[in-house]
């Protein structure tokens, strides 16, 4: 069992895709491009955030899925979809890596569309609570629309403002005994590790090494690492895949972060710090930052594979 904060509505900082049609007391729609999309599960507890306020709690009753597509706004320079519209500044558009432009380019992606239903056990949170009160209880610092919350940390909090939320949370746990064990689920840890590894693989399959001259790879993103580094990374991925297919062996001992992945992270960190301010340098830094984040996610997931 996990607890999540779901951001239902509110002004978005980034405009990489259109706003979903969500109902804050009944359902939450998301797709396969959303981080943590595979992690949400039936019986998970959710905390609803609308704008700046936490407005309710519930448990997920059902999750439906279907094939669909998603239109993204992308930066014409680096292809990032972390772009935002500025009403009073020209050019009106800017991406997270500093590129400014008059209008984004459109890209259509095939996705799986999910609809999580939670109406049956929905409880309104009165009074509403500023969502920032949860900041110290998130499992990571990433600003995600589906964000994991630490159950133990939240229940132990002495923040008076969180008392109404804690009361409802305890009621939900009492009414759903399967959710209250508090023990680490090895299957869940393995699932999260496989999910993080899958996202890394999906990204790398669309990239090539910096010294790759194969014309068939001309349309792929160029990584700021050479063929030797990329080959070592793929070899490590295959090792991890084999381990995750034999979970009982993985869980016998703590899994230390991969040396290859750690070294690659260190290299990328230095690369990002030394990147110039030209459009090409910023684009390369953006690709490096994406790979850095994916490596960080899989390393964190592997650390959770402990007895």
PyMOL commands that set and color helices and strands:
alter all, ss='L'
color gray80, all
select helices_A, chain A and resi 131-137+151-156+160-175+177-179+186-204+215-217+227-244+247-250+259-274+279-303
alter helices_A, ss='H'
color red, helices_A
select strands_A, chain A and resi 3-9+27-31+45-50+53-59+62-74+83-85+93-95+100-101+105-117+123-130+146-149+207-208+221-222
alter strands_A, ss='S'
color yellow, strands_A
deselect
rebuild
show_as cartoon
